[in-house]
Amino acid sequence: MLAFILPLAFTMVTIALLLNLYRLILGPSVSDRILALDTLYINAIALFIMLSLYLENSLYFESALLIAVMGFVSTLALSKYLLRGDIIE
């Protein structure tokens, strides 16, 4: 059953990534682009976890964790820059 579900999930998350990329490029405002970037890295994490399940290799879990940490820090920095104009006080 997992052999049927994983390709379907890969396809759906890839479509979500393409839609996020569209919003990232053509977003009407900067906050929309930041939100699209945030959703983009969350979908990338989902792809890495599904790839890890498909290949039965736990190395991709560590990559997903690194993407999550870097994505959180970058979203926080971009939001702070958008709010105040500088990152470091």
Sequence and secondary structure as in RCSB ss.txt:
>XXXX:A:sequence
MLAFILPLAFTMVTIALLLNLYRLILGPSVSDRILALDTLYINAIALFIMLSLYLENSLYFESALLIAVMGFVST
LALSKYLLRGDIIE
>XXXX:A:secstr
 HHHHHHHHHHHHHHHHHHHHHHHHH SSHHHHHHHHHHHHHHHHHHHHHHHHHHT THHHHHHHHHHHHHHHHH
HHHHHHHHHS S  
